[in-house]
Amino acid sequence: MKQSPAKLLNIEIGDSVEEVKKRLYLERDPDPYTEDPSTPFRYKLPENGLSIFFGPDRKVQTLHYEAPFAGRVDGVGIGDPPAAVLKNKGKPTRRWPIADGIDRWLYEKNGFLRVDFSPKTGLVEHIFR
């Protein structure tokens, strides 16, 4: 079900599966996720550009935003150029230390935010919090 960006931004780190289900009107439980043992459950909502990862305690641990998500996460939007991210967030705390061709900026002062830039376009492609 397509949701408004405001409703999707209402999901917070630490929310329970039941809280997320209620807020987003979901009837099903999250799917098993085996790529990372620290987040064994996930809702993948591609029509909204959001994946919600839960820890073993079934509480939200990570939120992943990508196209077609149209909202702004802590001032950053999908498709923003680096200059806009710098204007809204300032200089990143550090860069993600993986040399795979993807530029990733980490902000850790007021909570965690990771911004990934597309190697093809140079624009924000993924946001994690």
N, C-alpha and C positions, 0 to 999 in steps of 0.2 A: 504494500500500500504506500503510495507516494505521500510523504509527510512534508510539512512546512519546515524551512530551516530553523525557525524559532523553536518549534517543538523538538527538533533533533538536538538543538543546542541546550535543551533542558536536561539532557542526560549528563550525569556527573560521575567522575571517578568515585568509586565506593558505593554506587547505587547497586541494589540487589537485582537479580534476574526478575523477581516479581515486580519491583518498582518500574523497571524498564518495560516489561510486558504491559503494565497498566498505562504508562505514559504514552506508549506508541501503539496501543491497541493490538498487541500481538497475542495470538492464542497459542502458538507453538513455543516449545523450549528452544534454547540456543542449540546449534549443531555442535557435535564434537569437532575439535580443532587439534590436529596432531603435529603441526609444524613447530610448535613451541610449547614445551611441557609446562611453562609458567602460566600459560593462558589456554586451558584445555577446552574452553567453550567459546562459541562465537555466533553472533547474529551478523549475517552479511546481507545488507539491504542495498543492492546495486541500483535500484531505481531512485534511491536517495543519496547515493554516493557516500554511504557510511557503513563501516564495520565496527561492531562493538565486541571487544574481547573481555572475557571474564576469567578471573583466577580460579583456583581450586575451591575457594570459598564461595564461588558463584556471585562475586561482586565485580563491578566494572573495574578493569585494570587499565585498559587502553581504548581510546577512540581513534579511528582512522577515517579521515575524510578525503574524498577524491571526487572527480567529476562524476555525476552532474551536481554535486552539492553546491548550492548557490549562496550559502550564508558566509559569515565571517567568523573565524575562530580566533579569539583574542586579537582582533584587528587584521587578520590575515585571511585572504580568500584564494580559492583555487583560481589559477590564471594570473595572479599578481606577478609583476616583475620584481626582481631583487630590490630595486630602488624603492618601491612601495612598501616592501617588507621592512627595509631599513628605516623608512620614514615612520612607520607605525610601531615598530618594535625596538628600533635601535640596533646596535651591533650585537650579533649573537654571542652567547656565552662562550661557545666553542663550535667547531665543526665536527661532524660525525667522522671518526677516524677510519673510514673504509675507502680504499682507493679503487672504486669500481666505475668511475665516470659520472656518478650522481653526486651533485653538490647538496649536502644536507647541513642545515643550520640548527643548532640546539639553543634553546632559551631555557634557563633553569632558575632564574631569579624569583619569579612569582609563580611557582608551579612549573611543570615540564611542558614544553612545546617543541616539536620537531617539524621543520619545514623542509621538504624535498623538492628540488627543482628538476624539471625535465631536462635531460641531456640534449634533446632535440630542439626544444623551444626556449629553454632558459627560464621558463615561467614556473610558478608553484604548481606542482602536480599532486603532491600528497601532503597532508597535515596530520600529525599525530599528537595527541595529548593524553 
